[in-house]
Each structure stands twice: as structure tokens, then as C-alpha cells.
């Protein structure tokens, strides 16, 4: 009888373990409390929280691109005979590999599949292909595409969004998104289905001397259910955007910073519906910045 009771007890613990781990991961998310702080020289962070029309947690990293020590770093490509351009890694791995202080996921990509927490792709190290422009250190490794607007940086860090996907000559770093949301300070209309989703957006000021990276957590009821593209546009306009670009979102949505204890997510990633799990993705955008002096 005692053996049977012990077996039932162990079985119960096995069944409870995933629930306890899931709950623990939820507690690691950023608190739903507004916050503003300077992360590095020329790099500020703001967390906005909303409850209507649904819960939202919005993370905004704003960069003064004229600050000494600021440098833009895009994922490098490595085209192979399989025609895939990059190798999948998490945003935290990219940040460590490139010695950057801030990093965010970038282009939409393929192949992609997500069925269960253990059945998904790509895994770390898998070959991937990005959609739209990819430029690293002046070398283009992914061709521009007209329907994938590009975020381009010149040698002076000046940023601009190229609506037609083609960056100007002299571009040193570039990534691409699927929808320009603001152009010349005005909203850009779109005609496809809009819904609340985890989002990533790049916002550029007039003159290209300021860049904001906006990340909205999503797919997490009662914590943050995401933003529509219309809401994302409103956020961009609240940041005095001259131009804004929607980047890859969903479970890819990840914003990481460097800390004394290593890379730490600022947002709440939700890869394979598992809170705080980082998805391996095809490419990233990173920022090098100096500590406060």
C-alpha cells in the first residue's frame, strides 16, 4: 500500500512539474509597471503599460545615433550552396557573439515551423533565409525586394527606411520588414487583416539621427496580448516618427540587453507558447554603446 501511495505521489509531481515551471517562467517577466531609465550612453529605455482595449506591455529603446561610441551591428550572412543565407541563433547568442549592448530580432525568414515545445524549426545552427535586404559591414548577402521595405544605415549611423527595399549606395548595415507604417511623418495605409500580435518596430526620426526600437509583448493573456498595426502606428507617431517599419514579430519578438550577469531579455519572449523562451531566428540588429561615464 505504501509503495502504491509513493508511486501516486511521484506521478503527481511529474504531472505538476511542467505547470510549476511554466508559472516560474511567468514570474520572470518584466512587471506591468511603467518605467524609464538610461541604459547606456545615448540609449534610453521606456516601458509603457496599458489595460485597454486589452493588456499591453510596450518596450521602447531609443538611440541617439550621434552619441560617441554608438555603433550599428547587423547579422552577417554566409551564403552557402544550399542557398540559405544565415545560421539561426537566439538574440542573446547574437548579443554575446557581437559584443553588443542591445539586440533585437530583425527580418522575417524561412524555413519556420512551430508545432510543440519540442517540435519546431529552426533550431540553433540551422540554415535560414531572410526576406528582403541584408547588409553587414557594407557587404550585401540578401538581395533587396520591392515588397520588403529596408532599414538602412550609412557609415555615420544615419538611418533611413527605403520604401522600395533598395538601400542607397554606401549603406553599411541593413535589415528589412514587411510593412512601412509611417512615411514622411504620416501613416501609411494597408489593406490586409490587422490583429493584436506580438510586434517589433523600428522608428526613425527626421534626419535619421534617432532610432527607436519598439517591442510589444503578445500572446500572453492578462499580461500582454499584443498590438495591432494601427496601434503600432500610433505608438510610432507618439515618438515623432518620420518613418516606421514593422519587423518580424510573434514568437520571434525578443529585445535583449547586456548586463553584468550576461544577456537579459527586456521583454517577455514567448517561443513555442513558453514564456521567456528565446526563439532561434535568422538575423538581428545590434547596438554597441558605452557605459555611463
Rosetta silent file (secondary structure, phi, psi, omega in degrees, C-alpha in Angstrom):
SEQUENCE: XXXXXXXXXXXXXXXXXXXXXXXXXXXXXXXXXXXXXXXXXXXXXXXXXXXXXXXXXXXXXXXXXXXXXXXXXXXXXXXXXXXXXXXXXXXXXXXXXXXXXXXXXXXXXXXXXXXXXXXXXXXXXXXXXXXXXXXXXXXXXXXXXXXXXXXXXXXXXXXXXXXXXXXXXXXXXXXXXXXXXXXXXXXXXXXXXXXXXXXXXXXXXXXXXXXXXXXXXXXXXXXXXXXXXXXXXXXXXXXXXXXXXXXXXXXXXXXXXXXXXXXXXXXXXXXXXXXXXXXXXXXXXXXXXXXXX
SCORE:     score description
SCORE:     0.000 S_00000001
   1 L     0.000  -43.456 -179.412    0.000    0.000    0.000 S_00000001
   2 H   -64.971  -37.548  177.865    2.812    2.388    0.926 S_00000001
   3 H   -63.450  -40.884  179.692    4.592    1.636   -2.355 S_00000001
   4 H   -64.679  -41.822  178.912    1.406    2.407   -4.277 S_00000001
   5 H   -64.077  -39.664  178.663    0.937    5.704   -2.433 S_00000001
   6 H   -63.632  -41.175  179.082    4.548    6.640   -3.162 S_00000001
   7 H   -63.031  -42.110  177.611    4.058    5.857   -6.843 S_00000001
   8 H   -63.206  -39.876  179.827    0.934    8.026   -6.964 S_00000001
   9 H   -63.835  -44.559  178.719    2.836   10.831   -5.242 S_00000001
  10 H   -64.953  -39.159  177.488    5.711   10.669   -7.685 S_00000001
  11 H   -61.622  -40.552  177.424    3.274   10.576  -10.583 S_00000001
  12 H   -62.690  -40.492  178.484    1.560   13.690   -9.266 S_00000001
  13 H   -63.876  -39.992  178.739    4.879   15.513   -9.026 S_00000001
  14 H   -62.317  -40.764  179.996    5.722   14.580  -12.601 S_00000001
  15 H   -70.443  -33.289 -178.572    2.385   15.961  -13.779 S_00000001
  16 H   -79.100  -23.525 -173.452    2.778   19.145  -11.714 S_00000001
  17 H   -55.880  -48.402  179.514    6.353   19.848  -12.780 S_00000001
  18 H   -60.896  -38.502  179.633    5.512   21.464  -16.163 S_00000001
  19 H   -65.544  -42.118  178.825    2.863   23.662  -14.540 S_00000001
  20 H   -64.709  -40.565  178.772    5.264   24.768  -11.810 S_00000001
  21 H   -66.588  -41.691  178.394    7.974   25.515  -14.375 S_00000001
  22 H   -60.758  -43.475  179.211    5.524   27.437  -16.572 S_00000001
  23 H   -64.161  -41.088  177.956    4.438   29.523  -13.570 S_00000001
  24 H   -60.428  -41.938  178.768    8.069   30.181  -12.641 S_00000001
  25 H   -63.564  -38.017  178.088    8.757   31.424  -16.176 S_00000001
  26 H   -61.572  -36.969 -178.719    5.789   33.792  -15.969 S_00000001
  27 H   -70.910  -13.754  178.617    7.205   35.370  -12.818 S_00000001
  28 L   -85.175   -5.167  178.999   10.408   36.210  -14.705 S_00000001
  29 L   -71.479  156.112  176.975    8.588   38.626  -16.996 S_00000001
  30 L   -59.466  143.771  178.537    9.003   42.374  -16.549 S_00000001
  31 L   -66.022  150.624  178.495    6.490   43.824  -14.074 S_00000001
  32 L   -81.797   64.763 -177.899    3.478   45.580  -15.533 S_00000001
  33 L  -134.710  129.346  177.868    4.731   48.887  -14.191 S_00000001
  34 L   -59.490  146.737 -177.131    5.738   51.931  -16.287 S_00000001
  35 E  -155.079  147.762  173.672    9.458   52.651  -16.200 S_00000001
  36 E  -140.496  132.378  178.516   12.037   54.981  -17.764 S_00000001
  37 E  -157.702  157.964  173.725   15.806   54.700  -17.460 S_00000001
  38 E   -92.365  123.028 -177.391   19.062   55.341  -19.275 S_00000001
  39 E   -85.832  -48.118 -179.132   20.663   52.024  -20.165 S_00000001
  40 E  -144.163  174.321  178.965   23.896   53.215  -21.781 S_00000001
  41 L   -61.608  119.093 -179.388   25.291   56.484  -23.079 S_00000001
  42 L    81.439    6.859 -177.280   22.786   57.688  -25.675 S_00000001
  43 E  -127.712  113.999  179.001   20.439   54.735  -25.068 S_00000001
  44 E  -114.515  155.361 -178.787   17.230   55.161  -23.064 S_00000001
  45 E  -127.842  136.396  175.408   14.520   52.645  -22.212 S_00000001
  46 E  -131.715  134.267  173.094   10.839   53.197  -21.583 S_00000001
  47 E  -113.555  121.852  176.145    8.222   50.627  -20.561 S_00000001
  48 E  -106.435  145.205 -179.988    4.604   51.566  -21.188 S_00000001
  49 E  -129.832  134.803  177.343    1.691   49.585  -19.769 S_00000001
  50 E  -133.083  153.702  176.817   -1.932   49.642  -20.921 S_00000001
  51 L  -117.303  -15.305  179.665   -5.083   47.787  -19.873 S_00000001
  52 L  -125.814  141.307    1.344   -7.468   48.985  -22.593 S_00000001
  53 L   -76.657   -6.682  174.358   -8.612   47.812  -25.057 S_00000001
  54 L  -156.991  165.166 -179.029   -6.600   44.814  -23.823 S_00000001
  55 L   -61.559  135.877  177.365   -3.472   44.287  -21.694 S_00000001
  56 E  -142.346  140.525  168.043   -0.267   45.527  -23.288 S_00000001
  57 E  -123.473  120.925 -173.145    3.356   45.825  -22.230 S_00000001
  58 E  -118.282  129.318 -179.172    5.358   48.025  -24.600 S_00000001
  59 E  -114.427  130.409 -177.309    9.143   48.336  -24.540 S_00000001
  60 E  -130.562  117.001  173.122   10.874   51.256  -26.266 S_00000001
  61 E  -107.100  120.746 -177.973   14.642   51.621  -26.637 S_00000001
  62 E  -113.158  131.559 -175.340   15.601   54.995  -28.120 S_00000001
  63 E  -116.281  128.839  167.281   19.072   55.654  -29.511 S_00000001
  64 E   -86.704  102.710 -171.972   20.747   58.976  -30.166 S_00000001
  65 L   -71.539   -6.493  176.900   22.782   57.813  -33.144 S_00000001
  66 L   -91.822   -4.715 -178.282   25.116   60.825  -32.863 S_00000001
  67 L   -67.667  130.758  176.801   26.366   59.771  -29.421 S_00000001
  68 L   -56.616  136.068  179.432   30.100   58.875  -29.419 S_00000001
  69 L    96.113  -16.251  177.289   30.557   55.127  -29.102 S_00000001
  70 L   -73.781  132.669  176.292   27.233   54.185  -30.687 S_00000001
  71 E  -142.888  141.062  178.423   27.628   51.645  -33.494 S_00000001
  72 E   -94.484  134.126 -179.877   25.082   49.656  -35.502 S_00000001
  73 E  -130.813  119.279  175.086   25.746   45.943  -35.998 S_00000001
  74 E  -105.111  152.840  177.073   23.651   43.738  -38.292 S_00000001
  75 L   -56.541  136.897  175.442   23.899   39.970  -38.531 S_00000001
  76 L   -82.802  148.885  176.396   26.432   38.829  -41.094 S_00000001
  77 L  -100.311  160.940  177.017   25.353   36.440  -43.806 S_00000001
  78 L  -145.241   74.787 -179.497   27.146   33.382  -45.062 S_00000001
  79 L   -53.924  139.352 -178.332   25.571   32.209  -48.331 S_00000001
  80 L  -128.930  177.560 -178.840   26.162   28.531  -48.966 S_00000001
  81 L   -73.276   -4.951  173.450   25.429   26.136  -51.787 S_00000001
  82 L   -87.517    3.092  178.576   22.113   25.341  -50.113 S_00000001
  83 L    67.616    8.681  173.240   21.089   28.943  -50.985 S_00000001
  84 L   -88.008  145.441 -166.610   20.412   29.689  -47.347 S_00000001
  85 L  -102.166  -26.598 -174.120   21.944   32.971  -46.170 S_00000001
  86 E  -136.821  171.864  176.307   22.280   32.836  -42.391 S_00000001
  87 E  -117.324  126.734 -174.075   22.590   30.478  -39.452 S_00000001
  88 L   -65.156  138.774  172.941   19.853   30.592  -36.812 S_00000001
  89 E  -154.514  162.513  177.412   20.704   31.742  -33.288 S_00000001
  90 L   -77.857  164.296  179.417   18.890   33.380  -30.412 S_00000001
  91 H   -64.927  -35.514  177.400   19.058   37.122  -29.826 S_00000001
  92 H   -64.731  -40.880  178.014   21.051   36.525  -26.649 S_00000001
  93 H   -64.129  -41.423  177.570   23.607   34.455  -28.575 S_00000001
  94 H   -60.950  -45.732 -178.905   23.903   37.207  -31.204 S_00000001
  95 H   -58.644  -43.749  178.962   24.448   39.841  -28.498 S_00000001
  96 H   -67.588  -43.104 -176.587   27.256   37.800  -26.928 S_00000001
  97 H   -63.052  -37.137 -174.941   28.848   36.901  -30.269 S_00000001
  98 H   -98.807    0.199 -179.227   28.947   40.519  -31.473 S_00000001
  99 L    53.989   42.411  175.375   29.737   42.150  -28.096 S_00000001
 100 L   -95.021  166.191 -178.849   26.764   44.465  -28.483 S_00000001
 101 L  -102.955  -23.331  177.705   24.798   46.035  -25.636 S_00000001
 102 E  -137.662  140.116  178.140   21.294   45.915  -27.164 S_00000001
 103 E  -148.320  147.873  179.253   19.913   43.455  -29.712 S_00000001
 104 E  -142.105  150.119  174.799   16.565   42.723  -31.347 S_00000001
 105 E   -65.900  159.964 -170.237   15.347   40.177  -33.890 S_00000001
 106 L  -127.384 -103.041 -170.213   15.029   41.528  -37.429 S_00000001
 107 L   -68.995  154.111  162.155   13.797   40.122  -40.790 S_00000001
 108 L   -64.888  155.288 -172.676   11.018   37.687  -41.470 S_00000001
 109 E  -155.758  170.437  171.684   12.560   34.389  -42.534 S_00000001
 110 E  -148.010  162.994   -3.898   12.099   30.792  -43.564 S_00000001
 111 L   -73.319  153.149  177.590   12.001   27.860  -43.038 S_00000001
 112 L  -144.020  138.357  176.748    9.804   28.145  -39.967 S_00000001
 113 E  -156.370  138.576  178.221    7.592   25.648  -38.151 S_00000001
 114 E  -143.349  104.687 -178.467    6.184   25.534  -34.632 S_00000001
 115 E  -109.118  -48.714  179.917    4.103   22.550  -33.577 S_00000001
 116 E  -141.626  171.135  177.446    5.062   21.761  -29.990 S_00000001
 117 L   -58.798  -18.488 -179.800    7.703   22.947  -27.483 S_00000001
 118 L  -114.358   -7.243 -178.839    9.991   20.195  -28.803 S_00000001
 119 E  -119.615   90.259 -178.875    8.903   20.083  -32.448 S_00000001
 120 E  -153.930  166.600  170.944    9.870   23.342  -34.152 S_00000001
 121 E  -154.801  150.491    9.009   12.385   24.828  -36.547 S_00000001
 122 L   -83.513  155.676  166.945   14.789   26.382  -36.975 S_00000001
 123 L   -92.989  165.232  176.036   16.961   25.145  -34.138 S_00000001
 124 L   -55.624  130.637  179.521   20.189   26.900  -33.225 S_00000001
 125 L    94.789  -12.718  178.016   22.694   26.233  -36.003 S_00000001
 126 L   -71.974  150.493  176.884   20.120   25.503  -38.710 S_00000001
 127 E   -78.918  140.368 -175.832   20.477   27.288  -42.031 S_00000001
 128 E  -138.300  165.039 -179.153   17.913   30.031  -42.703 S_00000001
 129 E  -131.726  127.138 -179.581   16.941   32.523  -45.371 S_00000001
 130 E   -90.594  156.123  178.541   15.851   36.109  -44.691 S_00000001
 131 L  -102.664  123.551 -177.535   13.221   38.000  -46.676 S_00000001
 132 L    92.098 -170.971 -171.679   14.347   41.335  -48.029 S_00000001
 133 L   -65.101  144.181  170.431   17.636   43.187  -47.705 S_00000001
 134 E  -141.469  116.954  179.484   20.503   42.024  -45.535 S_00000001
 135 E  -133.097  133.053  177.280   23.704   44.082  -45.322 S_00000001
 136 E  -135.250  124.989  179.586   26.508   43.733  -42.769 S_00000001
 137 L    51.409   41.757  176.099   29.645   45.897  -42.722 S_00000001
 138 L    81.811   -3.933 -178.740   28.937   47.112  -46.246 S_00000001
 139 E  -103.784  120.263  177.410   28.528   43.605  -47.685 S_00000001
 140 E   -82.913  127.651  177.896   25.122   42.656  -49.087 S_00000001
 141 E  -119.906   -8.188  176.105   24.258   38.995  -48.537 S_00000001
 142 E  -135.998  128.485 -174.325   20.500   39.081  -49.204 S_00000001
 143 L   -69.070  149.419  174.211   19.001   40.907  -52.197 S_00000001
 144 L   -66.815  149.221  177.317   16.586   43.779  -51.829 S_00000001
 145 L  -135.199  136.435 -171.855   12.952   43.050  -52.642 S_00000001
 146 L   -58.730  -32.611 -175.956   10.366   45.665  -53.600 S_00000001
 147 L   -93.207   10.494  178.935    7.721   44.388  -51.175 S_00000001
 148 L  -127.032   88.236 -178.979   10.106   44.274  -48.204 S_00000001
 149 L   -55.466  146.375 -173.733   10.967   47.841  -47.085 S_00000001
 150 E  -113.526  144.552  170.447   14.505   48.175  -45.715 S_00000001
 151 E  -100.522  115.961 -170.512   16.007   49.924  -42.691 S_00000001
 152 E  -118.347  142.105  178.155   19.381   51.221  -43.881 S_00000001
 153 E  -125.556  131.866  176.944   22.335   52.750  -42.010 S_00000001
 154 L   -89.150 -173.289 -176.166   25.193   54.677  -43.606 S_00000001
 155 L   -68.419  -14.021  177.510   28.765   54.947  -42.319 S_00000001
 156 L  -101.333   15.379 -178.609   27.769   57.764  -39.938 S_00000001
 157 L    72.539    1.233 -179.366   24.979   55.655  -38.371 S_00000001
 158 L   -64.875  131.190 -175.049   22.354   57.809  -40.083 S_00000001
 159 E  -104.467  148.346  170.865   19.186   55.736  -40.501 S_00000001
 160 E  -153.190  155.373  176.646   16.541   55.760  -43.193 S_00000001
 161 E  -107.990  121.507 -179.765   13.717   53.498  -44.335 S_00000001
 162 E   -95.052  107.169 -174.411   13.718   52.662  -48.046 S_00000001
 163 L   -58.816  -36.202 -178.361   10.103   52.009  -49.051 S_00000001
 164 L   -86.540    5.286  175.270   11.105   50.122  -52.190 S_00000001
 165 L    84.948   -5.074 -176.756   13.519   47.888  -50.314 S_00000001
 166 L  -104.323  114.817  179.401   16.665   49.223  -52.027 S_00000001
 167 L   -75.736  152.363  179.085   19.170   50.919  -49.712 S_00000001
 168 L   -69.196  160.813  177.028   21.277   53.793  -51.058 S_00000001
 169 L   -59.155  141.296 -178.600   24.855   53.317  -52.157 S_00000001
 170 L    92.441   -1.081  177.463   27.240   53.344  -49.207 S_00000001
 171 L   -61.203  132.796 -178.913   24.860   51.521  -46.841 S_00000001
 172 L  -100.335  -33.627 -179.981   26.847   49.725  -44.162 S_00000001
 173 E  -139.716  142.544  177.787   24.120   47.813  -42.294 S_00000001
 174 E  -157.685  145.980  171.404   20.569   46.916  -43.325 S_00000001
 175 E  -134.425  177.151 -178.250   17.606   44.759  -42.366 S_00000001
 176 E  -140.507  156.308  175.551   14.068   44.575  -43.786 S_00000001
 177 L  -127.026 -169.995 -175.924   10.450   44.375  -42.659 S_00000001
 178 L  -111.562   -8.012 -177.476    7.112   43.670  -44.318 S_00000001
 179 E  -157.026  122.471  171.259    5.200   46.921  -43.920 S_00000001
 180 E   -79.319  128.873 -175.327    6.133   50.586  -43.696 S_00000001
 181 E  -100.269  -29.464  178.596    3.793   52.121  -41.128 S_00000001
 182 E  -136.397  137.945  175.370    4.846   55.782  -41.290 S_00000001
 183 E  -140.506  130.270 -178.516    6.386   57.773  -44.165 S_00000001
 184 L    53.227   36.926  176.293    7.217   61.491  -44.071 S_00000001
 185 L    78.439    5.050 -177.501    5.527   61.710  -40.691 S_00000001
 186 E  -121.378  146.803  178.168    2.192   60.363  -41.951 S_00000001
 187 E   -61.326  143.277  176.202    0.525   56.937  -41.512 S_00000001
 188 L  -100.355  120.342 -179.251    0.858   54.540  -44.439 S_00000001
 189 L   -68.094  150.480  174.568   -2.446   52.769  -45.228 S_00000001
 190 L  -139.473  156.844 -170.254   -2.534   48.999  -45.543 S_00000001
 191 L  -123.893   24.075  177.435   -5.288   46.693  -46.731 S_00000001
 192 L  -114.223  169.097 -173.407   -4.670   43.375  -45.014 S_00000001
 193 L   -59.811  131.553 -179.404   -6.121   41.881  -41.837 S_00000001
 194 L  -112.969  132.790  179.543   -4.978   43.621  -38.660 S_00000001
 195 L  -150.134  161.335  177.993   -4.987   41.881  -35.291 S_00000001
 196 L   -66.409  133.203 -175.272   -3.330   42.046  -31.909 S_00000001
 197 E  -159.820  157.706  171.596    0.027   40.292  -32.062 S_00000001
 198 L   -65.978  133.200 -169.897    3.498   40.409  -30.560 S_00000001
 199 E  -133.229  153.801  171.012    5.280   43.119  -32.547 S_00000001
 200 E  -132.853  134.677 -177.494    8.678   44.627  -33.332 S_00000001
 201 E  -141.830  143.379  171.554    9.026   48.036  -34.990 S_00000001
 202 E  -107.758  131.466 -178.397   11.844   50.386  -35.972 S_00000001
 203 E  -120.992  127.988 -177.038   11.094   54.123  -35.786 S_00000001
 204 E  -116.633  136.657  177.756   13.350   56.703  -37.464 S_00000001
 205 L   -80.549  164.516  173.286   13.378   60.453  -36.798 S_00000001
 206 L   -63.158  128.546 -176.463   13.520   63.129  -39.475 S_00000001
 207 L    94.420  -13.928  174.128   17.166   63.366  -40.450 S_00000001
 208 L    70.951   21.012 -177.997   17.842   59.816  -39.293 S_00000001
 209 L   -95.873   -3.911  177.554   19.760   60.760  -36.155 S_00000001
 210 E  -134.015  136.587  179.069   17.434   58.983  -33.738 S_00000001
 211 E  -128.471  131.696  172.608   16.221   55.382  -33.816 S_00000001
 212 E  -115.996  132.774  173.376   13.618   53.769  -31.579 S_00000001
 213 E  -104.807  117.943 -175.140   13.174   50.017  -31.337 S_00000001
 214 E  -110.967  126.980  179.547    9.643   49.220  -30.175 S_00000001
 215 E  -126.682  125.480  178.072    8.718   45.768  -28.888 S_00000001
 216 E  -114.282  118.266  177.356    5.193   44.857  -27.800 S_00000001
 217 L   -65.208  148.639 -178.473    4.774   41.613  -25.894 S_00000001
 218 L  -151.612  175.602  177.204    1.913   39.436  -27.122 S_00000001
 219 L    62.563   26.880 -178.266    0.131   36.093  -26.991 S_00000001
 220 E  -134.135   87.967 -176.920    0.086   36.240  -23.163 S_00000001
 221 L   -52.724  141.816  178.524   -3.447   36.728  -21.762 S_00000001
 222 L    72.016  -10.491  175.639   -3.788   39.027  -18.738 S_00000001
 223 L  -110.282  -63.355  176.724   -0.174   40.172  -19.191 S_00000001
 224 E  -159.084  120.343 -175.639    0.145   41.478  -22.769 S_00000001
 225 L   -98.704   -0.441  175.756   -1.927   40.407  -25.747 S_00000001
 226 L   103.771 -173.030 -179.112   -0.009   42.410  -28.352 S_00000001
 227 E  -134.884  148.998  169.986   -0.770   45.347  -30.650 S_00000001
 228 L   -78.810  166.012  175.919   -2.458   45.820  -33.991 S_00000001
 229 H   -65.592  -31.611  176.067   -0.525   47.526  -36.772 S_00000001
 230 H   -64.020  -42.639  177.094   -2.829   50.521  -36.329 S_00000001
 231 H   -65.852  -38.863  178.639   -1.835   50.721  -32.655 S_00000001
 232 H   -61.591  -39.962  177.192    1.808   50.278  -33.626 S_00000001
 233 H   -61.644  -42.615  177.959    1.444   53.229  -35.991 S_00000001
 234 H   -61.146  -39.283  177.811    0.013   55.344  -33.153 S_00000001
 235 H   -63.022  -43.854  179.334    3.000   54.426  -30.986 S_00000001
 236 H   -59.635  -44.340 -179.460    5.350   55.467  -33.788 S_00000001
 237 H   -65.939  -32.447  176.991    3.594   58.826  -34.164 S_00000001
 238 H   -67.592  -17.709  177.808    3.806   59.375  -30.395 S_00000001
 239 L   -98.304   15.332  179.482    7.588   59.076  -30.838 S_00000001
 240 L    58.750   44.079 -177.637    7.554   61.812  -33.521 S_00000001
 241 L   -66.721  137.408  164.479    8.339   59.298  -36.248 S_00000001
 242 L   -89.966  -34.536  177.882    9.334   60.437  -39.683 S_00000001
 243 E  -148.706  150.766  178.945    9.302   56.780  -40.781 S_00000001
 244 E  -148.053  146.791 -173.291    8.462   53.456  -39.151 S_00000001
 245 E  -136.436  130.041  175.398    8.811   49.824  -40.218 S_00000001
 246 E   -81.659  126.190  178.506    7.172   46.636  -38.959 S_00000001
 247 E  -105.245 -176.936 -179.277    9.703   43.835  -38.402 S_00000001
 248 L   -61.812  137.043 -177.915    9.230   40.138  -37.619 S_00000001
 249 L  -126.821 -139.267 -178.691    7.030   39.584  -34.556 S_00000001
 250 H    61.376 -139.187 -179.775    5.110   36.762  -32.917 S_00000001
 251 H   -69.317  -10.792  176.678    7.264   34.252  -31.091 S_00000001
 252 H   -77.381  -18.953 -170.527   10.374   35.827  -32.640 S_00000001
 253 L   -59.379  108.429 -176.087    9.794   39.050  -30.668 S_00000001
 254 L  -148.642  128.506  175.980   12.891   39.477  -28.489 S_00000001
 255 E  -125.996  118.897 -172.592   14.725   42.506  -27.074 S_00000001
 256 E  -123.294  144.319  173.915   17.905   41.723  -25.131 S_00000001
 257 E  -126.318  158.448  176.777   20.425   43.899  -23.278 S_00000001
 258 E   -83.130  135.386  176.714   23.884   43.263  -21.895 S_00000001
 259 E  -135.074  167.256  176.317   24.176   43.148  -18.091 S_00000001
 260 L   -58.038  -21.233  179.111   26.960   42.212  -15.650 S_00000001
 261 L   -99.539   14.288  179.745   25.245   38.815  -15.409 S_00000001
 262 E   100.730 -175.955 -178.624   25.122   38.300  -19.160 S_00000001
 263 E   -62.333  136.920  178.438   22.354   38.867  -21.742 S_00000001
 264 E  -134.919  131.083  175.395   18.920   39.542  -20.264 S_00000001
 265 E   -67.759  135.902  170.720   15.605   39.944  -22.124 S_00000001
 266 L   -82.987  -31.308 -178.724   13.883   43.277  -21.537 S_00000001
 267 L  -100.593 -167.268  179.451   10.630   41.910  -22.906 S_00000001
 268 L  -117.950   86.013  176.817    8.782   38.618  -22.428 S_00000001
 269 L   -58.668  157.166 -175.160    9.542   36.302  -25.392 S_00000001
 270 L  -143.276   46.015  178.734    7.005   33.531  -25.986 S_00000001
 271 H   -63.606  134.466 -177.130    8.634   30.970  -28.300 S_00000001
 272 H    52.115   34.788  177.935    6.529   27.776  -28.617 S_00000001
 273 H    63.309   20.166 -177.774    3.986   29.432  -26.275 S_00000001
 274 L  -111.216  115.002 -175.502    6.511   29.117  -23.436 S_00000001
 275 L   -57.565  137.644  175.150    7.139   32.375  -21.501 S_00000001
 276 L    68.801   15.719  174.722   10.700   33.736  -21.561 S_00000001
 277 L   -94.435  127.543 -176.957   11.896   31.149  -24.085 S_00000001
 278 L   -89.513  133.188  179.835   14.012   32.692  -26.858 S_00000001
 279 L   -87.009  135.200  167.788   13.450   31.585  -30.443 S_00000001
 280 L   -67.876  126.423 -179.017   16.404   30.910  -32.767 S_00000001
 281 E  -128.134  174.738 -169.247   15.908   33.343  -35.660 S_00000001
 282 L   -79.486  -36.305 -178.670   17.680   34.169  -38.909 S_00000001
 283 L  -158.444  169.465 -172.598   19.164   37.597  -38.196 S_00000001
 284 E  -144.273  168.035  169.377   19.344   40.504  -35.768 S_00000001
 285 E  -122.687  128.055 -178.165   20.112   44.176  -35.311 S_00000001
 286 E  -121.933  159.295  179.445   22.526   45.090  -32.532 S_00000001
 287 E  -127.944  126.193  168.952   23.752   48.297  -30.913 S_00000001
 288 E   -94.478  136.191 -178.518   27.160   48.887  -29.397 S_00000001
 289 L  -151.603  155.467 -179.377   27.170   51.605  -26.751 S_00000001
 290 L   -87.398  153.388  172.651   29.356   52.837  -23.935 S_00000001
 291 L   -69.784  164.061  178.330   28.571   52.551  -20.260 S_00000001
 292 L   -61.541  139.453  178.794   27.768   55.728  -18.353 S_00000001
 293 L  -103.930    0.000    0.000   30.852   57.816  -17.665 S_00000001
